[in-house]
Amino acid sequence: MGLGHLRAEVLLDDAGRPRDVRSSDRWADLPGGRVRALWSTPVDGWTVVDGRPRMTVGAAFWHLPDGPYRYAELRLVGLDPVLPPARADRVGPSGTGGVAGGRNRRCDEP
């Protein structure tokens, strides 16, 4: 794999929604140096807005030798759609499903 690429496993719930993304192709930058460790982003809650599922609760973890380290938490408190519901499923540049008003970037771009 080249710079800016990783392998990840996406786990789905019974409704087909992502419930976790996991990768062991990531490095934790620790005080003692970089350590390759499992990284995961579990999703713990969903709601429906304008007929579309939206995650409401999630987190980000490093699974380190000393135990899991939760370094981020997400809780949806409001939602301002970028596009009106009638256009929200429009495919973005180059067929990638990009967000209008945004820019699709590779993960190794600044």
C-alpha positions in Angstrom: 0.0 0.0 0.0 1.2 3.5 -0.8 1.3 6.6 1.3 -2.2 7.7 2.4 -3.9 4.3 1.9 -5.1 1.9 4.5 -7.1 -1.3 4.8 -10.1 -1.2 7.0 -13.0 -3.4 7.9 -16.5 -1.9 8.0 -18.9 -3.8 10.3 -22.6 -3.3 9.6 -25.6 -3.7 11.9 -28.8 -5.7 11.1 -30.2 -2.7 9.2 -27.0 -2.4 7.0 -25.7 0.8 8.7 -22.1 1.1 9.7 -21.6 0.1 13.4 -17.8 0.2 13.4 -14.8 0.8 11.2 -11.6 -0.9 12.2 -8.0 -0.8 10.9 -4.7 -2.1 12.0 -2.9 -0.1 9.3 -2.7 2.9 11.6 0.0 4.2 13.9 -0.6 5.7 17.3 1.8 8.6 18.0 2.7 7.9 21.7 5.2 9.6 24.0 7.5 6.6 23.7 7.2 6.6 19.9 4.9 5.4 17.2 3.1 2.1 17.8 1.0 0.2 15.3 -2.3 -0.5 16.9 -5.9 -1.4 16.1 -8.0 1.8 15.6 -11.8 1.7 15.6 -14.7 4.2 15.3 -17.8 2.5 16.8 -21.2 4.1 16.2 -23.6 3.7 19.1 -26.7 5.4 17.9 -28.8 6.3 14.9 -31.8 8.5 14.0 -33.7 9.4 10.8 -33.7 12.9 9.5 -35.6 13.8 6.3 -36.0 10.0 5.7 -32.2 9.4 5.9 -30.3 7.6 8.6 -27.9 9.8 10.6 -25.5 8.6 13.2 -26.1 10.3 16.6 -23.4 8.8 18.9 -19.9 7.6 18.1 -16.3 7.4 19.3 -12.7 6.8 18.2 -10.4 4.4 20.0 -6.9 3.2 19.9 -6.7 -0.4 21.1 -3.3 -0.2 22.9 -1.4 -2.9 24.8 -2.4 -1.2 28.1 -6.1 -1.2 27.1 -8.4 0.9 24.9 -7.9 4.6 24.7 -11.0 6.7 23.7 -9.7 9.9 22.2 -12.8 11.3 20.6 -16.5 11.3 21.2 -19.3 12.4 18.8 -22.8 13.3 19.7 -25.2 14.8 17.1 -26.9 17.9 18.6 -28.2 19.4 15.4 -28.1 19.0 11.6 -28.0 21.7 8.9 -28.2 19.9 5.6 -25.8 21.1 2.9 -28.4 20.3 0.2 -32.2 20.3 0.3 -33.6 16.8 0.9 -34.6 16.5 -2.8 -31.0 16.9 -3.9 -29.1 15.3 -1.0 -28.5 12.1 -2.9 -26.8 13.8 -5.8 -23.5 12.2 -6.8 -20.4 14.4 -6.3 -17.4 15.0 -8.5 -16.1 12.0 -10.4 -19.0 9.8 -9.1 -17.7 9.7 -5.5 -20.8 10.9 -3.7 -18.9 14.1 -2.6 -20.6 16.8 -0.5 -21.7 19.9 -2.4 -19.7 22.9 -1.4 -16.9 20.7 -0.2 -13.9 19.1 -1.9 -13.1 15.4 -2.1 -9.5 14.9 -0.9 -7.2 11.9 -0.7 -6.2 11.2 2.9 -2.6 12.2 2.3 -3.5 15.7 1.0 -3.2 18.7 3.5 
